[in-house]
Amino acid sequence: MSINASSAPNHDQSRLRNLVNVWIVVLRRNVDAHYHEASKYAETGRKFTAFNSAFAIILALSSVSFEFRTLLNHYFTNVGASVFFLVIGAALLTTTTYQYFVRHSERQYEHKEAAILFSNLRRQLIFLSTVEQISSTEISGVREKYNLIVSASPLIRRKLWNSYSEKYEDEISSGLSS
């Protein structure tokens, strides 16, 4: 059985459309995962900022308040009051240092930027899926952009990535099998 010349381009177009539709789902998964990761970093950053603020307020108020110092000296020895200040100061220093090294706000920004780039590429693919003729050069261009975004984007935690992969697995595999 031979394939006539007129049906070959239609078959290629059908295959390219399936590929575009699968990529649209894959990009939706990437967008969702990166936005989720960005929101987690934002939430954690807010918590540590609240801890830092609370420790700083406690340290500032307790060091300048005469009544508080008198109360501490009444219930504790001078050593006990010093230990209290040392513990509060160490907690403040620890949370500040942790925030500096973990860089929650920077990671949030990186994930949000990656999600925006994936979303823009997804919009481009949605537009491409409405075009009558899809060329393989357009697909190659999209593939290059996708690879650039993936190489520049931050990693997503494995557990989160696996949950989003499972969420979209049926749509991706059904698009690949058709």
Buried (B, 14 or more C-beta within 10 A) or exposed (E): EEEEEEEEEEEBBEEBBBBBBBBBBBBBBBBBBBBBBBEBBBEBBEEBBEBBEBBBEBBEEBEEEEEBBEEBEEEEEEEEBEEBBEEBBEBBEEBBEEBEEBEBBEBBBBBBBBBBBBBBBBEBBEEBBEEEEBEEEBBEEBEEBBEEBEEEBBEBEEEBBEEBEEEBEEBBEEBEEE
